[in-house]
Each structure stands twice: as C-alpha cells, then as structure tokens.
Amino acid sequence: MAAKKSPEELKKIFEKYAAKEGDPDQLSKEELKLLVQAEFPNLLKSASTLDNLFKELDKNGDGEVSFEEFQVFITKTSQ
C-alpha cells in the first residue's frame, strides 16, 4: 500500500522526478523508476516489474507517464 499523499504532495513528487530529463510534465521510464524506488518502494512489490508498472501507467501509450496517469494509479493503489 502506498502511503496516503495529498494531490499537492503527489504533484511535488512527480515534478521533482519529471524535471530530471526531457519533458518536465512527463515521467520517462527511468524517472518513474527513480521515483518509485525512492517514494513508493511497495509499488514494485505489487507490480511484477517496472516495465509492467510503466505499461500500466502509460495509458495513452506515448512512452511517458503524465501526472494524470500517475495520479490515477497512485490513488487506485492507496485505497
């Protein structure tokens, strides 16, 4: 279970990692990996691999994860 975080906290966390490379409004797979390992280590236990997690998050298949995609997933897993 992910610890409950407010939307504001989630946005801050997302932006911190999304700004590392490329588009500051999207998470690359590498950025997602860093974020999950640091902030939500339990998520990798529920998703069998980072690749599966990334596929699950990347709903529109653009190869990056938007804040909306990220937020929907975190909200779902923290219930």
N, C-alpha and C positions, 0 to 999 in steps of 0.2 A: 504493500500500500504506500502510495506517495503521501507525504505529509500534506495536510491541507494548506494551501497557499492562496492568498487573495489574488484576484486578477492583476492587481498592481504589482505584487511580488513576482508573479509569473512573467509579466511583461518585462520587468527589470532583468530577471534572469535570462529570458530569451534574448533581449537586446545585448546583454553583456557578451553572450556567445556568438550571436549572429554578426556582430560587428568585427569579429576576428578576421574574416576574409570575405571577398566578394560582396554580395548584396547585403546591406545591413538590416534588411527586413526579412531575410530568409536564412534558414539554417541549412548548411551543406551537411552531408553525411558525417564529415569529420567534426564539424561544430556540434552536431547533435550528439556524437559520441562523447565529446568533452563535457557537454552539458549534463548528459545522463550520468556519466561516471561521477561527476562532482556533486550534482544536486539531487539526483533521483536514482541512486545505485540499485534500489529494489526493482526498478522498471526492467532492468536487464534480466532479472530472475524470471519475470513473468513472460517476457518476450524471449523466444529461444535464442535469437541472435540479434545483433544490432541491425543487420540487413533486413530481417523480418520487421523489426520495430520501425525502421525507416520506411519500408514499403507501406506499413500500416498507417503511418503518419502522413505520408505524401499522397493524399487522396487524389489530387489532380494529376499526379504522375509527371510533374515538371522537374523532378530530380532535386528539389529543395523543399523544405518544410516551412510554411508560413506560420505566423503567430497563431492564426485562427486554427490551423490544423493541429498545432502543438497544444493549444488551449483545450480544444475538444477532447483530445486524447488524455491529457492530464486530469481534466475534470472527470472523465469517464473512469479512469483508474483509481481516483482517490475517493470514490463513493463507497 
